[in-house]
Amino acid sequence: MKLVNVGFGNMVSSDKLVAIVGHQSAPVKRMIQEARDSGYLIDATYGRKTRAVIIMDSGHIVLSAIQPETVSGRFDDNSDLTISDTEEEETEEN
C-alpha cells in the first residue's frame, strides 16, 4: 500500500483510487453534494478553493486544493520516495 500526499499532509491510498477529476462540471458537483449529504465527503482543502476531486473505490469523495495534474503526478512519482529512503539508510549506516 502506497500513501500519496493530496495536500497539507493528508494522505490517500493509491490502491483505492478510482479517478482524479476537476471540480468544474455539473456531474462532479452533484457527486460532491451527494457525498456531503450521505457522509462520504472528505474535505482536505483546509478552507481553500477545491481544485481536484479524488474518487475512491469505497464511494468516498476527497476534495483537494491541489491541481489534478499535480495530484496525478504524485501518484505516478512513487519511485522517488523509494530512492530517497534508500539514500537515507545508506547515510545512517556511515
VEXGUDO-230206 format. One record per residue: residue number from 1; residue in one letter; y, x, z of N, C-alpha, C, O in turn. Coordinates in steps of 0.05 Angstrom, whole numbers. Each point is the difference from the previous one (the first is absolute). Layout:
<rs>
{NUM; "A"; {Y; X; Z}; {Y; X; Z}; {Y; X; Z}; {Y; X; Z}} ...
</rs>
This chain:
<rs>
{1; "M"; {-23; 17; 0}; {23; -17; 0}; {25; 18; 0}; {2; 18; 17}} {2; "K"; {16; -23; -36}; {25; 15; -2}; {23; -19; 7}; {2; -22; -11}} {3; "L"; {15; 31; 28}; {24; -15; 7}; {24; 11; -15}; {3; 24; -3}} {4; "V"; {13; -42; -7}; {23; 8; -16}; {26; -11; 13}; {0; -24; 7}} {5; "N"; {20; 40; -5}; {26; -8; 11}; {14; -19; -19}; {5; 8; -23}} {6; "V"; {2; -31; 33}; {15; -20; -17}; {29; -2; 10}; {14; -19; -7}} {7; "G"; {-5; 38; 23}; {27; 0; 9}; {3; -2; 30}; {-14; -16; 13}} {8; "F"; {32; 33; -2}; {6; -1; 29}; {-25; 5; 18}; {-1; -11; 22}} {9; "G"; {-17; 27; -32}; {-24; 6; 16}; {-22; -21; 0}; {-20; 3; 14}} {10; "N"; {24; -24; -29}; {-20; -21; -2}; {-22; 9; -20}; {7; 10; -22}} {11; "M"; {-32; -15; 29}; {-22; 9; -17}; {-17; -23; -9}; {-3; -20; 14}} {12; "V"; {-8; 22; -39}; {-17; -20; -11}; {-25; 14; -11}; {2; 22; -10}} {13; "S"; {-25; -34; 14}; {-25; 11; -10}; {-2; -2; -30}; {3; -22; -11}} {14; "S"; {-7; 44; -3}; {-1; -1; -29}; {-25; -14; -10}; {-1; -9; -22}} {15; "D"; {-20; 8; 39}; {-25; -14; -7}; {4; -30; -2}; {-16; -14; -14}} {16; "K"; {35; 3; 28}; {4; -29; 1}; {22; -11; -19}; {5; -24; -1}} {17; "L"; {7; 42; -15}; {21; -7; -18}; {-10; -16; -24}; {-20; 8; -12}} {18; "V"; {34; -29; 5}; {-6; -15; -25}; {22; 5; -20}; {-6; 6; -23}} {19; "A"; {32; -8; 31}; {22; 4; -20}; {25; 8; 15}; {4; -6; 23}} {20; "I"; {14; 19; -39}; {27; 7; 9}; {18; -12; -21}; {-1; 8; -23}} {21; "V"; {18; -27; 31}; {17; -14; -19}; {29; 0; 10}; {5; 5; 23}} {22; "G"; {13; -11; -42}; {28; -3; 7}; {4; -27; 14}; {-18; -17; 0}} {23; "H"; {41; 13; 11}; {5; -24; 16}; {16; -21; -15}; {6; -21; 11}} {24; "Q"; {2; 26; -36}; {20; -17; -13}; {-11; -26; -12}; {14; -20; 0}} {25; "S"; {-39; 19; -8}; {-10; -23; -15}; {-5; -24; 19}; {-5; 3; 24}} {26; "A"; {7; -27; -36}; {-4; -25; 16}; {-28; -2; 11}; {-3; -8; 23}} {27; "P"; {-18; 15; -38}; {-27; -1; 12}; {-3; 18; 25}; {-14; -7; 19}} {28; "V"; {25; 30; -20}; {-1; 19; 22}; {15; -11; 24}; {-9; 2; 23}} {29; "K"; {32; -14; -28}; {16; -11; 21}; {-15; -23; 14}; {1; -4; 24}} {30; "R"; {-16; -12; -41}; {-16; -22; 12}; {-23; 12; 16}; {-6; -11; 22}} {31; "M"; {-7; 32; -31}; {-21; 13; 15}; {10; 10; 27}; {-13; -3; 21}} {32; "I"; {37; 14; -21}; {12; 10; 25}; {5; -23; 19}; {-6; 2; 24}} {33; "Q"; {17; -24; -34}; {6; -23; 18}; {-26; -12; 11}; {-1; -7; 23}} {34; "E"; {-20; 5; -40}; {-25; -11; 9}; {-13; 18; 21}; {-11; -9; 20}} {35; "A"; {13; 36; -24}; {-10; 19; 20}; {15; -2; 26}; {-11; 1; 22}} {36; "R"; {37; -5; -24}; {17; -3; 24}; {-8; -25; 16}; {-3; 1; 24}} {37; "D"; {-1; -23; -39}; {-7; -25; 13}; {-28; 1; 13}; {-4; -13; 21}} {38; "S"; {-14; 27; -33}; {-28; 1; 10}; {-5; 24; 19}; {-22; 2; 11}} {39; "G"; {42; 15; -7}; {-3; 22; 19}; {-13; 25; -12}; {-9; 17; 15}} {40; "Y"; {9; -15; -41}; {-12; 23; -13}; {20; 19; -11}; {-7; 18; -15}} {41; "L"; {32; -20; 23}; {21; 17; -10}; {5; 23; 20}; {3; -5; 24}} {42; "I"; {-2; 29; -34}; {7; 24; 16}; {25; 12; -12}; {0; 10; -22}} {43; "D"; {22; -12; 37}; {26; 10; -9}; {4; 28; 10}; {6; 4; 24}} {44; "A"; {-8; 16; -42}; {3; 28; 7}; {26; 11; -11}; {2; 24; -5}} {45; "T"; {18; -42; 2}; {26; 9; -12}; {20; 9; 21}; {20; 13; -7}} {46; "Y"; {-24; -19; 32}; {18; 6; 22}; {28; -10; -7}; {20; 13; 5}} {47; "G"; {-18; -37; -16}; {25; -14; -5}; {13; 8; -26}; {22; -10; -6}} {48; "R"; {-33; 28; -9}; {11; 8; -25}; {-9; -19; -22}; {-18; -17; 4}} {49; "K"; {29; 21; -28}; {-7; -17; -23}; {-29; 6; -9}; {-8; 23; -2}} {50; "T"; {-7; -45; -3}; {-27; 3; -10}; {0; 10; -28}; {14; -11; -17}} {51; "R"; {-29; 31; 11}; {-2; 11; -27}; {-28; -1; -11}; {-4; -3; -24}} {52; "A"; {-16; 6; 41}; {-28; -1; -9}; {-15; -20; 17}; {4; -3; 24}} {53; "V"; {-22; -11; -37}; {-18; -19; 14}; {-29; 10; -4}; {-9; 3; -23}} {54; "I"; {-4; 3; 44}; {-27; 11; -1}; {-20; -23; 8}; {2; -11; 22}} {55; "I"; {-20; 6; -40}; {-20; -21; 4}; {-26; 12; 8}; {-11; 18; -14}} {56; "M"; {0; -27; 37}; {-24; 12; 11}; {-24; -19; -5}; {4; -24; -6}} {57; "D"; {-28; 35; 7}; {-24; -17; -6}; {-6; -20; 21}; {-16; -19; -5}} {58; "S"; {28; 21; 28}; {-4; -19; 22}; {19; -24; -3}; {-3; -19; 16}} {59; "G"; {20; 19; -36}; {19; -21; -3}; {27; 6; 13}; {19; -16; -4}} {60; "H"; {-17; 38; 18}; {26; 7; 12}; {19; 10; -21}; {-8; 12; -20}} {61; "I"; {34; -16; 24}; {21; 9; -17}; {17; 19; 16}; {10; -8; 21}} {62; "V"; {-6; 32; -31}; {16; 20; 14}; {26; 4; -16}; {-1; 6; -23}} {63; "L"; {24; -9; 37}; {26; 5; -13}; {9; 28; 7}; {-1; 9; 23}} {64; "S"; {10; 5; -44}; {10; 28; 4}; {27; 3; -12}; {7; -13; -19}} {65; "A"; {10; 30; 31}; {26; 6; -9}; {1; 22; -21}; {21; 9; -8}} {66; "I"; {-45; 1; 0}; {-2; 22; -19}; {-7; -12; -27}; {-14; -20; -2}} {67; "Q"; {24; 33; -19}; {-5; -9; -28}; {-30; 0; -5}; {-15; 17; 10}} {68; "P"; {5; -37; -26}; {-29; -1; -7}; {-10; 26; -12}; {-23; 8; 5}} {69; "E"; {39; 5; -22}; {-9; 25; -12}; {-5; 22; 20}; {-18; 16; -2}} {70; "T"; {35; -15; 23}; {-3; 20; 21}; {-25; -5; 17}; {-15; 18; 6}} {71; "V"; {11; -44; 1}; {-24; -7; 15}; {-25; 7; -16}; {-19; 11; 11}} {72; "S"; {19; -18; -36}; {-22; 6; -18}; {-6; 30; -1}; {-23; 8; 1}} {73; "G"; {44; 7; -3}; {-3; 29; -1}; {-12; 11; 26}; {-15; 20; -1}} {74; "R"; {22; -32; 23}; {-12; 9; 26}; {-30; -7; 1}; {-15; 15; 13}} {75; "F"; {7; -37; -25}; {-29; -6; -1}; {-15; 20; -17}; {-22; 7; 6}} {76; "D"; {35; 2; -28}; {-13; 19; -18}; {2; 28; 10}; {-16; 18; -9}} {77; "D"; {34; -12; 27}; {6; 27; 8}; {-14; 9; 26}; {11; 16; 15}} {78; "N"; {-35; -26; -10}; {-15; 7; 24}; {-11; 29; -1}; {-6; 10; 22}} {79; "S"; {4; 2; -45}; {-10; 28; -2}; {19; 20; 14}; {-10; 19; 11}} {80; "D"; {36; -25; -11}; {19; 18; 13}; {-5; 1; 30}; {3; 21; 13}} {81; "L"; {-11; -43; -1}; {-5; -1; 29}; {-24; 18; 6}; {0; 14; 21}} {82; "T"; {-20; -15; -37}; {-24; 17; 4}; {7; 29; -1}; {-9; 16; 16}} {83; "I"; {25; -8; -36}; {8; 28; -3}; {16; 9; 24}; {-5; 22; 11}} {84; "S"; {24; -37; -2}; {17; 8; 23}; {-16; 1; 26}; {5; 17; 17}} {85; "D"; {-25; -35; -14}; {-17; 1; 24}; {-16; 26; 0}; {-4; 13; 21}} {86; "T"; {-6; -5; -44}; {-16; 25; -2}; {18; 24; 6}; {-9; 18; 14}} {87; "E"; {33; -18; -24}; {19; 22; 5}; {6; 2; 30}; {2; 22; 10}} {88; "E"; {1; -44; 4}; {6; 0; 28}; {-24; 11; 16}; {4; 16; 19}} {89; "E"; {-28; -22; -27}; {-24; 10; 14}; {-2; 30; -3}; {-7; 14; 19}} {90; "E"; {13; -4; -44}; {-1; 29; -4}; {21; 14; 16}; {-5; 22; 11}} {91; "T"; {29; -34; -8}; {22; 12; 16}; {-7; 1; 29}; {5; 20; 14}} {92; "E"; {-18; -41; -3}; {-8; -1; 28}; {-21; 21; 6}; {-1; 10; 23}} {93; "E"; {-17; -4; -42}; {-21; 19; 5}; {11; 29; 2}; {-11; 16; 14}} {94; "N"; {33; -11; -28}; {12; 28; 0}; {16; 4; 24}; {12; 22; 3}} 
</rs>
